[in-house]
C-alpha cells in the first residue's frame, strides 16, 4: 500500500480562489474555443458567436465567466465591445503548474538515464 507524504504548505486563499475561477473557466470547451479564437486577435460578441450554435445571451454568459477569471478583457468602442486576451492571463496557471512540470521532467530524465544505463550494460 503506498504511503503519501505531504509537505506542510501555506495556502494563499486569494490565489486559490483566483485559480479556482480560472480552472472553472477553462473547464468548458466553449470557453476554451473562445480563448483559442482570441489568440488571433480581438473579436466582438457576434464574431465570437459565429462558430457556435448558441444565442448571444449564452455567449455573453461565457464571456462573463472568462472576464471574472481574468482571462479576457473588453472595452466599449461605440456600440461594439471587443474582447481580447488579458495580458499575462495564463501566468498564474503556468506558475502553479511549473513545479508539477519540473517533477515529471525530472522523473522522465531519471527513467531515460536508467534505460540508457541498462542499454550500455547489455551492450558490453
Secondary structure, 3 states (H helix, E strand, C coil): CCCCCCCCCCCCHHHHHHHHHHHHHHCCHHHHHHHHHHCCCCECHHHHHCCCCCCHHHHHHHHHHHHHCCCEEECCECCECCEEECCCCCHHHHHHHHHHHHHHHHHHHHHHHHHHHHHHHHCC
